[in-house]
Amino acid sequence: MEFDINFQLMGYHLIQLVIAFLLSLPIALNREMKDSGAGLRTFPLVTIASCAFMLVGMDIYKGDAEARIMYAIITGMGFIGGGAIFKSEEGAKGTATAASLWNTAAIGISVATGRYEIAIILSIVGFVILQFSEPFKVKNR
């Protein structure tokens, strides 16, 4: 049995996972402070898992596999996000949390593919929308 560990690559991937984690924190903190169900545990886990799936897929598979992995993450996040939405007679709740989960998955994918500028923009825009849009939301319909 032989183990082939590339410590240089391991360090590089660790840095990418840490970047993904850090970029998810503003969104996670916002959701945690607003007591919106998913929070400081869920959002970073979604981000680093999405990043890790892409990193592994890009290292192991060739061809259009990256697109397939990205498609699977996007689809899976749609299902997870759907579980965060609760519908009642007053309307739907949890749509911002569901969209934020999808956004943090996109952050992880962006970091894994080396598109840090996209990941940073997604983190900033996601946080700004969640933090400052609430006063504009119509309460009673």
FIBASE-66928 format. One record per residue: residue in three letters; x, y, z of N, C-alpha, C in turn; residue number from 1. Coordinates in Angstrom, 1 decimal. Layout:
N
{rest=ALA&neast=X&nnorth=Y&nup=Z&caeast=X&canorth=Y&caup=Z&ceast=X&cnorth=Y&cup=Z&nr=NUM}
...
END
This chain:
141
{rest=MET&neast=0.9&nnorth=-1.2&nup=0.0&caeast=0.0&canorth=0.0&caup=0.0&ceast=0.9&cnorth=1.2&cup=0.0&nr=1}
{rest=GLU&neast=0.6&nnorth=2.1&nup=-0.9&caeast=1.4&canorth=3.3&caup=-1.0&ceast=0.6&cnorth=4.6&cup=-0.9&nr=2}
{rest=PHE&neast=1.1&nnorth=5.5&nup=-0.2&caeast=0.4&canorth=6.8&caup=-0.1&ceast=1.3&cnorth=7.9&cup=-0.8&nr=3}
{rest=ASP&neast=0.6&nnorth=8.6&nup=-1.7&caeast=1.3&canorth=9.6&caup=-2.4&ceast=0.7&cnorth=11.0&cup=-2.0&nr=4}
{rest=ILE&neast=1.3&nnorth=11.6&nup=-1.1&caeast=0.8&canorth=12.9&caup=-0.6&ceast=1.8&cnorth=14.0&cup=-1.0&nr=5}
{rest=ASN&neast=1.2&nnorth=14.9&nup=-1.8&caeast=2.0&canorth=16.1&caup=-2.2&ceast=1.7&cnorth=17.2&cup=-1.3&nr=6}
{rest=PHE&neast=2.7&nnorth=17.5&nup=-0.4&caeast=2.5&canorth=18.5&caup=0.7&ceast=2.4&cnorth=19.9&cup=0.1&nr=7}
{rest=GLN&neast=3.0&nnorth=20.2&nup=-0.9&caeast=2.9&canorth=21.5&caup=-1.6&ceast=1.5&cnorth=21.7&cup=-2.1&nr=8}
{rest=LEU&neast=1.0&nnorth=20.7&nup=-2.8&caeast=-0.4&canorth=20.8&caup=-3.3&ceast=-1.4&cnorth=20.9&cup=-2.1&nr=9}
{rest=MET&neast=-1.1&nnorth=20.1&nup=-1.1&caeast=-2.0&canorth=20.1&caup=0.1&ceast=-2.0&cnorth=21.5&cup=0.8&nr=10}
{rest=GLY&neast=-0.9&nnorth=22.1&nup=0.9&caeast=-0.8&canorth=23.5&caup=1.4&ceast=-1.6&cnorth=24.5&cup=0.5&nr=11}
{rest=TYR&neast=-1.4&nnorth=24.4&nup=-0.8&caeast=-2.2&canorth=25.2&caup=-1.7&ceast=-3.7&cnorth=25.1&cup=-1.6&nr=12}
{rest=HIS&neast=-4.1&nnorth=23.8&nup=-1.5&caeast=-5.6&canorth=23.6&caup=-1.3&ceast=-6.1&cnorth=24.0&cup=0.0&nr=13}
{rest=LEU&neast=-5.2&nnorth=23.9&nup=1.1&caeast=-5.6&canorth=24.4&caup=2.4&ceast=-5.8&cnorth=25.9&cup=2.3&nr=14}
{rest=ILE&neast=-4.9&nnorth=26.6&nup=1.6&caeast=-5.1&canorth=28.1&caup=1.5&ceast=-6.4&cnorth=28.4&cup=0.8&nr=15}
{rest=GLN&neast=-6.7&nnorth=27.6&nup=-0.3&caeast=-7.9&canorth=27.9&caup=-1.0&ceast=-9.2&cnorth=27.6&cup=-0.1&nr=16}
{rest=LEU&neast=-9.1&nnorth=26.6&nup=0.6&caeast=-10.3&canorth=26.3&caup=1.5&ceast=-10.4&cnorth=27.3&cup=2.6&nr=17}
{rest=VAL&neast=-9.3&nnorth=27.8&nup=3.1&caeast=-9.3&canorth=28.9&caup=4.1&ceast=-9.9&cnorth=30.2&cup=3.5&nr=18}
{rest=ILE&neast=-9.5&nnorth=30.5&nup=2.3&caeast=-10.1&canorth=31.7&caup=1.6&ceast=-11.6&cnorth=31.5&cup=1.4&nr=19}
{rest=ALA&neast=-12.0&nnorth=30.4&nup=1.0&caeast=-13.4&canorth=30.1&caup=0.8&ceast=-14.2&cnorth=30.3&cup=2.2&nr=20}
{rest=PHE&neast=-13.6&nnorth=29.7&nup=3.2&caeast=-14.2&canorth=29.8&caup=4.5&ceast=-14.3&cnorth=31.3&cup=4.9&nr=21}
{rest=LEU&neast=-13.2&nnorth=32.0&nup=4.8&caeast=-13.3&canorth=33.4&caup=5.2&ceast=-14.3&cnorth=34.3&cup=4.4&nr=22}
{rest=LEU&neast=-14.4&nnorth=34.0&nup=3.1&caeast=-15.3&canorth=34.7&caup=2.3&ceast=-16.8&cnorth=34.4&cup=2.6&nr=23}
{rest=SER&neast=-17.0&nnorth=33.2&nup=3.2&caeast=-18.4&canorth=32.9&caup=3.6&ceast=-18.8&cnorth=33.5&cup=5.0&nr=24}
{rest=LEU&neast=-17.8&nnorth=33.9&nup=5.8&caeast=-18.1&canorth=34.4&caup=7.1&ceast=-19.1&cnorth=35.6&cup=7.2&nr=25}
{rest=PRO&neast=-18.9&nnorth=36.7&nup=6.3&caeast=-19.8&canorth=37.8&caup=6.4&ceast=-21.3&cnorth=37.4&cup=6.3&nr=26}
{rest=ILE&neast=-21.5&nnorth=36.5&nup=5.3&caeast=-22.9&canorth=36.0&caup=5.1&ceast=-23.4&cnorth=35.2&cup=6.3&nr=27}
{rest=ALA&neast=-22.5&nnorth=34.3&nup=6.7&caeast=-22.8&canorth=33.4&caup=7.9&ceast=-23.1&cnorth=34.2&cup=9.1&nr=28}
{rest=LEU&neast=-22.3&nnorth=35.2&nup=9.4&caeast=-22.6&canorth=36.1&caup=10.5&ceast=-23.9&cnorth=36.8&cup=10.4&nr=29}
{rest=ASN&neast=-24.2&nnorth=37.3&nup=9.3&caeast=-25.5&canorth=38.0&caup=9.1&ceast=-26.7&cnorth=37.1&cup=9.4&nr=30}
{rest=ARG&neast=-26.6&nnorth=35.9&nup=8.8&caeast=-27.7&canorth=35.0&caup=9.0&ceast=-27.8&cnorth=34.5&cup=10.5&nr=31}
{rest=GLU&neast=-26.6&nnorth=34.4&nup=11.1&caeast=-26.6&canorth=34.0&caup=12.5&ceast=-27.2&cnorth=35.1&cup=13.4&nr=32}
{rest=MET&neast=-26.8&nnorth=36.3&nup=13.2&caeast=-27.3&canorth=37.4&caup=14.0&ceast=-28.8&cnorth=37.7&cup=13.8&nr=33}
{rest=LYS&neast=-29.3&nnorth=37.3&nup=12.6&caeast=-30.7&canorth=37.5&caup=12.4&ceast=-31.5&cnorth=36.2&cup=12.7&nr=34}
{rest=ASP&neast=-30.8&nnorth=35.2&nup=13.3&caeast=-31.4&canorth=34.0&caup=13.7&ceast=-32.3&cnorth=33.4&cup=12.6&nr=35}
{rest=SER&neast=-31.6&nnorth=33.2&nup=11.5&caeast=-32.3&canorth=32.7&caup=10.3&ceast=-32.1&cnorth=31.2&cup=10.0&nr=36}
{rest=GLY&neast=-32.0&nnorth=30.4&nup=11.0&caeast=-31.8&canorth=29.0&caup=10.8&ceast=-30.4&cnorth=28.6&cup=10.5&nr=37}
{rest=ALA&neast=-30.1&nnorth=28.6&nup=9.3&caeast=-28.7&canorth=28.4&caup=8.8&ceast=-27.8&cnorth=29.6&cup=9.3&nr=38}
{rest=GLY&neast=-26.6&nnorth=29.3&nup=9.7&caeast=-25.7&canorth=30.4&caup=10.2&ceast=-24.3&cnorth=30.0&cup=10.1&nr=39}
{rest=LEU&neast=-23.6&nnorth=30.2&nup=11.3&caeast=-22.2&canorth=30.1&caup=11.3&ceast=-21.6&cnorth=28.7&cup=11.1&nr=40}
{rest=ARG&neast=-22.4&nnorth=27.7&nup=11.2&caeast=-21.9&canorth=26.4&caup=10.9&ceast=-22.2&cnorth=26.0&cup=9.4&nr=41}
{rest=THR&neast=-23.5&nnorth=26.3&nup=9.0&caeast=-23.9&canorth=25.9&caup=7.7&ceast=-23.2&cnorth=26.5&cup=6.5&nr=42}
{rest=PHE&neast=-23.2&nnorth=27.9&nup=6.5&caeast=-22.6&canorth=28.6&caup=5.4&ceast=-21.2&cnorth=28.3&cup=5.1&nr=43}
{rest=PRO&neast=-20.3&nnorth=28.3&nup=6.1&caeast=-18.9&canorth=27.9&caup=5.8&ceast=-18.8&cnorth=26.5&cup=5.4&nr=44}
{rest=LEU&neast=-19.6&nnorth=25.6&nup=5.9&caeast=-19.5&canorth=24.2&caup=5.5&ceast=-19.9&cnorth=24.0&cup=4.0&nr=45}
{rest=VAL&neast=-21.0&nnorth=24.7&nup=3.6&caeast=-21.4&canorth=24.7&caup=2.2&ceast=-20.3&cnorth=25.2&cup=1.3&nr=46}
{rest=THR&neast=-19.7&nnorth=26.3&nup=1.7&caeast=-18.6&canorth=26.9&caup=0.9&ceast=-17.4&cnorth=26.1&cup=0.8&nr=47}
{rest=ILE&neast=-16.9&nnorth=25.5&nup=1.9&caeast=-15.7&canorth=24.7&caup=1.8&ceast=-16.0&cnorth=23.4&cup=1.1&nr=48}
{rest=ALA&neast=-17.2&nnorth=22.8&nup=1.3&caeast=-17.5&canorth=21.6&caup=0.7&ceast=-17.6&cnorth=21.8&cup=-0.9&nr=49}
{rest=SER&neast=-18.2&nnorth=22.8&nup=-1.3&caeast=-18.3&canorth=23.1&caup=-2.7&ceast=-16.9&cnorth=23.3&cup=-3.3&nr=50}
{rest=CYS&neast=-16.1&nnorth=24.0&nup=-2.6&caeast=-14.7&canorth=24.3&caup=-3.0&ceast=-14.0&cnorth=22.9&cup=-3.1&nr=51}
{rest=ALA&neast=-14.1&nnorth=22.1&nup=-2.1&caeast=-13.4&canorth=20.8&caup=-2.1&ceast=-13.9&cnorth=19.9&cup=-3.2&nr=52}
{rest=PHE&neast=-15.2&nnorth=19.8&nup=-3.4&caeast=-15.7&canorth=19.0&caup=-4.5&ceast=-15.1&cnorth=19.4&cup=-5.9&nr=53}
{rest=MET&neast=-15.0&nnorth=20.7&nup=-6.1&caeast=-14.4&canorth=21.2&caup=-7.3&ceast=-12.9&cnorth=20.9&cup=-7.4&nr=54}
{rest=LEU&neast=-12.2&nnorth=21.1&nup=-6.3&caeast=-10.8&canorth=20.8&caup=-6.2&ceast=-10.5&cnorth=19.4&cup=-6.5&nr=55}
{rest=VAL&neast=-11.2&nnorth=18.5&nup=-5.9&caeast=-11.0&canorth=17.0&caup=-6.1&ceast=-11.3&cnorth=16.7&cup=-7.6&nr=56}
{rest=GLY&neast=-12.5&nnorth=17.2&nup=-8.0&caeast=-12.9&canorth=16.9&caup=-9.4&ceast=-11.9&cnorth=17.4&cup=-10.4&nr=57}
{rest=MET&neast=-11.3&nnorth=18.6&nup=-10.2&caeast=-10.4&canorth=19.2&caup=-11.2&ceast=-9.1&cnorth=18.4&cup=-11.1&nr=58}
{rest=ASP&neast=-8.7&nnorth=17.8&nup=-10.0&caeast=-7.5&canorth=17.1&caup=-9.9&ceast=-7.6&cnorth=15.7&cup=-10.5&nr=59}
{rest=ILE&neast=-8.7&nnorth=15.1&nup=-10.3&caeast=-8.9&canorth=13.7&caup=-10.7&ceast=-9.4&cnorth=13.5&cup=-12.1&nr=60}
{rest=TYR&neast=-10.4&nnorth=14.3&nup=-12.5&caeast=-11.1&canorth=14.1&caup=-13.8&ceast=-10.6&cnorth=15.1&cup=-14.8&nr=61}
{rest=LYS&neast=-10.7&nnorth=14.7&nup=-16.1&caeast=-10.3&canorth=15.5&caup=-17.2&ceast=-11.5&cnorth=15.7&cup=-18.1&nr=62}
{rest=GLY&neast=-11.4&nnorth=16.6&nup=-19.0&caeast=-12.5&canorth=16.9&caup=-20.0&ceast=-13.6&cnorth=17.7&cup=-19.4&nr=63}
{rest=ASP&neast=-14.8&nnorth=17.3&nup=-19.6&caeast=-15.9&canorth=18.2&caup=-19.2&ceast=-16.4&cnorth=17.8&cup=-17.7&nr=64}
{rest=ALA&neast=-15.6&nnorth=17.1&nup=-17.0&caeast=-15.9&canorth=16.7&caup=-15.6&ceast=-16.1&cnorth=17.9&cup=-14.7&nr=65}
{rest=GLU&neast=-15.3&nnorth=19.0&nup=-14.9&caeast=-15.5&canorth=20.2&caup=-14.1&ceast=-16.9&cnorth=20.7&cup=-14.2&nr=66}
{rest=ALA&neast=-17.4&nnorth=20.8&nup=-15.5&caeast=-18.7&canorth=21.3&caup=-15.7&ceast=-19.8&cnorth=20.4&cup=-15.0&nr=67}
{rest=ARG&neast=-19.6&nnorth=19.1&nup=-15.1&caeast=-20.5&canorth=18.1&caup=-14.5&ceast=-20.5&cnorth=18.3&cup=-12.9&nr=68}
{rest=ILE&neast=-19.3&nnorth=18.5&nup=-12.3&caeast=-19.3&canorth=18.7&caup=-10.9&ceast=-20.0&cnorth=20.0&cup=-10.5&nr=69}
{rest=MET&neast=-19.7&nnorth=21.0&nup=-11.3&caeast=-20.3&canorth=22.3&caup=-11.0&ceast=-21.8&cnorth=22.2&cup=-11.1&nr=70}
{rest=TYR&neast=-22.3&nnorth=21.5&nup=-12.1&caeast=-23.7&canorth=21.3&caup=-12.3&ceast=-24.3&cnorth=20.5&cup=-11.1&nr=71}
{rest=ALA&neast=-23.6&nnorth=19.5&nup=-10.7&caeast=-24.1&canorth=18.7&caup=-9.5&ceast=-24.2&cnorth=19.6&cup=-8.3&nr=72}
{rest=ILE&neast=-23.2&nnorth=20.4&nup=-8.0&caeast=-23.2&canorth=21.3&caup=-6.9&ceast=-24.4&cnorth=22.3&cup=-7.0&nr=73}
{rest=ILE&neast=-24.6&nnorth=22.9&nup=-8.1&caeast=-25.7&canorth=23.8&caup=-8.4&ceast=-27.0&cnorth=23.1&cup=-8.1&nr=74}
{rest=THR&neast=-27.2&nnorth=22.0&nup=-8.7&caeast=-28.4&canorth=21.2&caup=-8.5&ceast=-28.7&cnorth=20.8&cup=-7.0&nr=75}
{rest=GLY&neast=-27.6&nnorth=20.3&nup=-6.4&caeast=-27.7&canorth=19.9&caup=-5.0&ceast=-28.1&cnorth=21.1&cup=-4.1&nr=76}
{rest=MET&neast=-27.5&nnorth=22.2&nup=-4.4&caeast=-27.7&canorth=23.4&caup=-3.6&ceast=-29.2&cnorth=23.9&cup=-3.8&nr=77}
{rest=GLY&neast=-29.7&nnorth=23.6&nup=-5.0&caeast=-31.1&canorth=24.0&caup=-5.2&ceast=-32.0&cnorth=23.1&cup=-4.3&nr=78}
{rest=PHE&neast=-31.7&nnorth=21.9&nup=-4.1&caeast=-32.5&canorth=21.0&caup=-3.2&ceast=-32.3&cnorth=21.4&cup=-1.8&nr=79}
{rest=ILE&neast=-31.1&nnorth=21.7&nup=-1.4&caeast=-30.8&canorth=22.1&caup=0.0&ceast=-31.5&cnorth=23.4&cup=0.3&nr=80}
{rest=GLY&neast=-31.4&nnorth=24.4&nup=-0.6&caeast=-32.1&canorth=25.7&caup=-0.5&ceast=-33.6&cnorth=25.5&cup=-0.4&nr=81}
{rest=GLY&neast=-34.1&nnorth=24.6&nup=-1.2&caeast=-35.6&canorth=24.3&caup=-1.2&ceast=-36.0&cnorth=23.9&cup=0.2&nr=82}
{rest=GLY&neast=-35.2&nnorth=23.2&nup=0.9&caeast=-35.5&canorth=22.7&caup=2.3&ceast=-35.5&cnorth=23.8&cup=3.3&nr=83}
{rest=ALA&neast=-34.8&nnorth=25.0&nup=2.9&caeast=-34.7&canorth=26.1&caup=3.8&ceast=-35.9&cnorth=27.0&cup=3.7&nr=84}
{rest=ILE&neast=-36.8&nnorth=26.8&nup=2.7&caeast=-37.9&canorth=27.7&caup=2.4&ceast=-39.2&cnorth=27.0&cup=3.1&nr=85}
{rest=PHE&neast=-39.9&nnorth=27.9&nup=3.8&caeast=-41.1&canorth=27.4&caup=4.5&ceast=-42.3&cnorth=28.3&cup=4.0&nr=86}
{rest=LYS&neast=-43.3&nnorth=27.6&nup=3.5&caeast=-44.4&canorth=28.3&caup=2.9&ceast=-45.6&cnorth=28.2&cup=3.9&nr=87}
{rest=SER&neast=-46.2&nnorth=29.3&nup=4.1&caeast=-47.4&canorth=29.3&caup=5.0&ceast=-48.5&cnorth=30.2&cup=4.4&nr=88}
{rest=GLU&neast=-49.5&nnorth=30.4&nup=5.1&caeast=-50.6&canorth=31.3&caup=4.6&ceast=-50.1&cnorth=32.8&cup=4.5&nr=89}
{rest=GLU&neast=-49.2&nnorth=33.2&nup=5.3&caeast=-48.6&canorth=34.5&caup=5.2&ceast=-47.7&cnorth=34.7&cup=4.1&nr=90}
{rest=GLY&neast=-47.2&nnorth=33.6&nup=3.5&caeast=-46.2&canorth=33.7&caup=2.4&ceast=-45.1&cnorth=32.8&cup=2.6&nr=91}
{rest=ALA&neast=-44.0&nnorth=33.0&nup=1.9&caeast=-42.8&canorth=32.1&caup=2.0&ceast=-41.7&cnorth=32.8&cup=2.9&nr=92}
{rest=LYS&neast=-41.1&nnorth=32.0&nup=3.7&caeast=-40.0&canorth=32.4&caup=4.5&ceast=-38.8&cnorth=31.6&cup=4.2&nr=93}
{rest=GLY&neast=-37.6&nnorth=32.2&nup=4.3&caeast=-36.4&canorth=31.4&caup=4.1&ceast=-35.8&cnorth=31.6&cup=2.7&nr=94}
{rest=THR&neast=-36.4&nnorth=32.4&nup=1.9&caeast=-35.9&canorth=32.5&caup=0.5&ceast=-34.6&cnorth=33.2&cup=0.5&nr=95}
{rest=ALA&neast=-34.3&nnorth=34.1&nup=1.3&caeast=-33.0&canorth=34.8&caup=1.4&ceast=-32.0&cnorth=33.8&cup=1.9&nr=96}
{rest=THR&neast=-32.3&nnorth=33.0&nup=2.9&caeast=-31.3&canorth=32.0&caup=3.3&ceast=-31.0&cnorth=31.0&cup=2.3&nr=97}
{rest=ALA&neast=-32.1&nnorth=30.6&nup=1.5&caeast=-31.8&canorth=29.6&caup=0.4&ceast=-31.0&cnorth=30.2&cup=-0.6&nr=98}
{rest=ALA&neast=-31.2&nnorth=31.4&nup=-1.0&caeast=-30.4&canorth=32.1&caup=-2.0&ceast=-29.0&cnorth=32.3&cup=-1.5&nr=99}
{rest=SER&neast=-28.9&nnorth=32.6&nup=-0.3&caeast=-27.5&canorth=32.8&caup=0.3&ceast=-26.7&cnorth=31.5&cup=0.3&nr=100}
{rest=LEU&neast=-27.4&nnorth=30.4&nup=0.6&caeast=-26.7&canorth=29.1&caup=0.5&ceast=-26.2&cnorth=28.8&cup=-0.9&nr=101}
{rest=TRP&neast=-27.0&nnorth=29.1&nup=-1.8&caeast=-26.6&canorth=29.0&caup=-3.2&ceast=-25.4&cnorth=29.9&cup=-3.6&nr=102}
{rest=ASN&neast=-25.5&nnorth=31.1&nup=-3.0&caeast=-24.4&canorth=32.1&caup=-3.2&ceast=-23.1&cnorth=31.6&cup=-2.6&nr=103}
{rest=THR&neast=-23.2&nnorth=31.0&nup=-1.4&caeast=-21.9&canorth=30.6&caup=-0.8&ceast=-21.3&cnorth=29.3&cup=-1.5&nr=104}
{rest=ALA&neast=-22.2&nnorth=28.5&nup=-2.1&caeast=-21.7&canorth=27.4&caup=-2.9&ceast=-20.9&cnorth=28.0&cup=-4.1&nr=105}
{rest=ALA&neast=-21.5&nnorth=29.1&nup=-4.7&caeast=-20.8&canorth=29.7&caup=-5.9&ceast=-19.5&cnorth=30.3&cup=-5.4&nr=106}
{rest=ILE&neast=-19.4&nnorth=30.8&nup=-4.2&caeast=-18.1&canorth=31.3&caup=-3.7&ceast=-17.1&cnorth=30.2&cup=-3.6&nr=107}
{rest=GLY&neast=-17.5&nnorth=29.0&nup=-3.1&caeast=-16.6&canorth=27.9&caup=-3.1&ceast=-16.1&cnorth=27.4&cup=-4.4&nr=108}
{rest=ILE&neast=-17.0&nnorth=27.4&nup=-5.4&caeast=-16.7&canorth=27.0&caup=-6.8&ceast=-15.7&cnorth=28.0&cup=-7.4&nr=109}
{rest=SER&neast=-16.0&nnorth=29.3&nup=-7.1&caeast=-15.1&canorth=30.4&caup=-7.7&ceast=-13.7&cnorth=30.3&cup=-7.1&nr=110}
{rest=VAL&neast=-13.6&nnorth=30.0&nup=-5.8&caeast=-12.3&canorth=29.9&caup=-5.2&ceast=-11.5&cnorth=28.7&cup=-5.8&nr=111}
{rest=ALA&neast=-12.2&nnorth=27.6&nup=-5.9&caeast=-11.6&canorth=26.4&caup=-6.4&ceast=-11.1&cnorth=26.5&cup=-7.8&nr=112}
{rest=THR&neast=-11.8&nnorth=27.3&nup=-8.6&caeast=-11.4&canorth=27.5&caup=-10.0&ceast=-10.4&cnorth=28.7&cup=-10.2&nr=113}
{rest=GLY&neast=-10.0&nnorth=29.3&nup=-9.1&caeast=-9.1&canorth=30.4&caup=-9.1&ceast=-9.7&cnorth=31.7&cup=-9.5&nr=114}
{rest=ARG&neast=-11.0&nnorth=31.8&nup=-9.5&caeast=-11.6&canorth=33.1&caup=-9.8&ceast=-12.0&cnorth=33.8&cup=-8.5&nr=115}
{rest=TYR&neast=-10.9&nnorth=34.3&nup=-7.9&caeast=-11.0&canorth=34.9&caup=-6.6&ceast=-11.8&cnorth=36.2&cup=-6.7&nr=116}
{rest=GLU&neast=-11.7&nnorth=36.9&nup=-7.8&caeast=-12.4&canorth=38.2&caup=-7.9&ceast=-13.9&cnorth=38.0&cup=-7.9&nr=117}
{rest=ILE&neast=-14.4&nnorth=36.9&nup=-8.5&caeast=-15.8&canorth=36.6&caup=-8.5&ceast=-16.2&cnorth=36.2&cup=-7.1&nr=118}
{rest=ALA&neast=-15.4&nnorth=35.4&nup=-6.4&caeast=-15.7&canorth=35.0&caup=-5.0&ceast=-15.8&cnorth=36.2&cup=-4.1&nr=119}
{rest=ILE&neast=-14.9&nnorth=37.1&nup=-4.2&caeast=-14.9&canorth=38.3&caup=-3.4&ceast=-16.1&cnorth=39.2&cup=-3.7&nr=120}
{rest=ILE&neast=-16.5&nnorth=39.3&nup=-4.9&caeast=-17.7&canorth=40.1&caup=-5.3&ceast=-18.9&cnorth=39.4&cup=-4.7&nr=121}
{rest=LEU&neast=-19.0&nnorth=38.1&nup=-4.9&caeast=-20.2&canorth=37.4&caup=-4.4&ceast=-20.3&cnorth=37.5&cup=-2.9&nr=122}
{rest=SER&neast=-19.2&nnorth=37.5&nup=-2.2&caeast=-19.2&canorth=37.6&caup=-0.7&ceast=-19.7&cnorth=39.0&cup=-0.3&nr=123}
{rest=ILE&neast=-19.1&nnorth=40.1&nup=-0.9&caeast=-19.5&canorth=41.4&caup=-0.6&ceast=-20.9&cnorth=41.7&cup=-1.0&nr=124}
{rest=VAL&neast=-21.3&nnorth=41.4&nup=-2.2&caeast=-22.7&canorth=41.7&caup=-2.6&ceast=-23.7&cnorth=40.9&cup=-1.8&nr=125}
{rest=GLY&neast=-23.4&nnorth=39.6&nup=-1.5&caeast=-24.3&canorth=38.8&caup=-0.7&ceast=-24.5&cnorth=39.5&cup=0.7&nr=126}
{rest=PHE&neast=-23.4&nnorth=39.9&nup=1.3&caeast=-23.5&canorth=40.5&caup=2.7&ceast=-24.2&cnorth=41.8&cup=2.6&nr=127}
{rest=VAL&neast=-23.9&nnorth=42.6&nup=1.6&caeast=-24.6&canorth=44.0&caup=1.5&ceast=-26.1&cnorth=43.8&cup=1.3&nr=128}
{rest=ILE&neast=-26.5&nnorth=42.9&nup=0.5&caeast=-27.9&canorth=42.7&caup=0.3&ceast=-28.6&cnorth=42.2&cup=1.5&nr=129}
{rest=LEU&neast=-28.0&nnorth=41.2&nup=2.2&caeast=-28.6&canorth=40.7&caup=3.4&ceast=-28.6&cnorth=41.8&cup=4.6&nr=130}
{rest=GLN&neast=-27.6&nnorth=42.5&nup=4.7&caeast=-27.4&canorth=43.5&caup=5.8&ceast=-28.3&cnorth=44.7&cup=5.6&nr=131}
{rest=PHE&neast=-28.4&nnorth=45.2&nup=4.4&caeast=-29.0&canorth=46.5&caup=4.2&ceast=-30.3&cnorth=46.6&cup=3.5&nr=132}
{rest=SER&neast=-30.8&nnorth=45.5&nup=3.0&caeast=-32.1&canorth=45.5&caup=2.2&ceast=-33.4&cnorth=45.3&cup=3.0&nr=133}
{rest=GLU&neast=-33.2&nnorth=44.9&nup=4.3&caeast=-34.4&canorth=44.6&caup=5.1&ceast=-35.4&cnorth=45.8&cup=5.2&nr=134}
{rest=PRO&neast=-34.9&nnorth=47.1&nup=5.4&caeast=-35.8&canorth=48.2&caup=5.5&ceast=-36.7&cnorth=48.4&cup=4.3&nr=135}
{rest=PHE&neast=-36.2&nnorth=47.9&nup=3.1&caeast=-37.0&canorth=48.0&caup=1.9&ceast=-38.0&cnorth=46.9&cup=1.6&nr=136}
{rest=LYS&neast=-38.0&nnorth=45.9&nup=2.5&caeast=-38.9&canorth=44.7&caup=2.3&ceast=-40.3&cnorth=45.1&cup=2.7&nr=137}
{rest=VAL&neast=-41.3&nnorth=44.8&nup=1.9&caeast=-42.7&canorth=45.0&caup=2.3&ceast=-43.1&cnorth=44.0&cup=3.3&nr=138}
{rest=LYS&neast=-43.6&nnorth=44.5&nup=4.4&caeast=-44.0&canorth=43.6&caup=5.5&ceast=-45.3&cnorth=42.9&cup=5.4&nr=139}
{rest=ASN&neast=-46.4&nnorth=43.7&nup=5.4&caeast=-47.8&canorth=43.1&caup=5.3&ceast=-48.3&cnorth=43.4&cup=4.0&nr=140}
{rest=ARG&neast=-48.7&nnorth=42.3&nup=3.3&caeast=-49.2&canorth=42.4&caup=1.9&ceast=-50.7&cnorth=42.5&cup=1.9&nr=141}
END
